Amino acid sequence: MFKLLLQFTKFKNIKFNLGKRITVVSGVNGIGKSSLVALLSSIAGERNHRLNGIAFQPEFRDYFEISKAEPFEDYRVLIDTDEKIGKENYPLTERISFNNYIKSNRAIRPIPRVCPPIDTEEWGNIKLKKVREDSHSNSGRLHIPTIYLSLARLMPPVESDQESEEITDTDVIKKKGYADFYTKCYNAVLYESIDYDEETSMFLKKHVGKNKGQHQKQHLFVEIKNSTSRTISAGQDTLGSIIAALTDFYALKDKLKDNYKGGLLCIDEIDATLHPSAVYKLMELLKEEAEKLDLQIILTTHSLTVLRWIINQEDEKQYKLIYFVDTNLPNILSEPSMEKIKADLFDQVSPVLTPQIKVFTEDEAGKNLFNLLLKSMEVDKDLRVGIQSLHLGGEQLIKLPELDDVFRQFLMVPDGDKSQKKPIINSDTESISEITHNYARKYTPIKVAANVVFLPSIYPPEILIYKMIEEYVEEYEIHSNFWNSLKMNSSNVNYVSQRVAEYAKISKQTKYKDIHENKEWLEFVINFINDSCLIKDYIKNGKGAQYLKDFYKQLHIGLTAVVKSRKKVLFDE
């Protein structure tokens, strides 16, 4: 489906396109976003079954009901689809209306029928009759396997009448690798949560929803480390529901082979009970699997993380944000942006100070590290610096003061490895463990001008940063005071050792090339060090603390030399 025309609940003749892969529906409360998505899911489906035995065919009445007091006779929803019907391949458009079956205890139900496309002239009764005759259809669902995940999935395990049924190693779910797929996807969102070598798979059944006898909350589940099916958190459980749905489509594709034609996945409040970092990784996972499994995903959310993610997607035909404003008369916000919706989760802009002393580093890594070191140093309040990465080699920075005295008016800050005559790194394919096998040893730097100050250690800045973080995440018990202090600040509660290890790529297999000039990695580690004040703690408790102490001594000497050399300012900023 790709285009909608709405006359439903509070929506009055609203027309919009859906993204081919992911559509995010958001905006004000109380207008019926969730019921709209449930309605869209209920016009599609087929009789193939999910791994839990339930058909790929949601029923609107299982999640929402239309009151007989509503003007349901006036409701209509038109949906253009990619399907073709009839001998002449007419474009299929479904028109949803509502019929009253209350007297037969079947409630008010949506009924889909074939109708002319949204943006075409009226076919007229003759052509419409011809289409219906050729297609042998007047009504019925779109033949697309469909899953709808409602907020019923949020029921905590201990508060529901939950049952579990373990899956044996001989079961097709294990033999076909479906449990492994589940584990891979789950770990992509919550790092290392499930142990591949000790997978325990089962079906969970929660008696929730309006139709409790049908076990609407029933899905595949693979046991998480140090937890059981009843002790997992609500976030872990709701993620499991979403991953199980992906696994159902994965299994269906494996079963149908060339006859598989994709699917529709609808999720209400995708971010509910999930941490923003997990939500972001979940969106990345959905993007990847939507391509592989040929899925169209429609979801609702109020999450700033999801909104920013969808806005940043470049292909508007594939990824679409539908953001509703005005509770009384909902309409779609044109050209939505984070500014327009007045939110940006990642806005952490620091003020830039007008520099009096110019500092030159080799690259962005050196610049960022120097800035952090300067922030952690007790300096004269009147001292102001401007740091610039020249993207020159350290050898060139070292030589500049010798070439012209004018360069003695600037602080030159090469990487730490340039303080040694011999190269520290022979190849960027070397592991960091190999490069730093003699970490924190004493060293003698080469002689340079007084205004040249090497960054701490005998390693490039990325490796120093890596080693500082490595020590704190691997020896987290020794540094427990540091980690516990982060919990005292609500803005730092994300920074737990496991998550930091994942994002900082702490592993014996990590190579220098994995972190060198890796912008995403650098952004994370710099933010972590800045937010956590790691340098202040490291200089007291870190194994390489002497590196930092030596640096601050040399920095004092270097700044003094620059101040003495400055007779005029070359750059007014």
Beta strands, then each sheet from edge to edge (+ up, - down):
strand 1: 3-8
strand 2: 11-17
strand 3: 22-27
strand 4: 46-49
strand 5: 55-56
strand 6: 76-85
strand 7: 90-101
strand 8: 107-115
strand 9: 146-149
strand 10: 162-166
strand 11: 201-206
strand 12: 217-222
strand 13: 263-267
strand 14: 295-300
strand 15: 319-325
strand 16: 331-332
strand 17: 357-361
strand 18: 385-389
strand 19: 411-413
sheet 1: 2+ 1- 6+ 7- 8+
sheet 2: 9+ 13+ 14+ 3+ 15+ 16-
sheet 3: 4+ 5-
sheet 4: 10+ 11- 12+
sheet 5: 18+ 17+ 19+
end
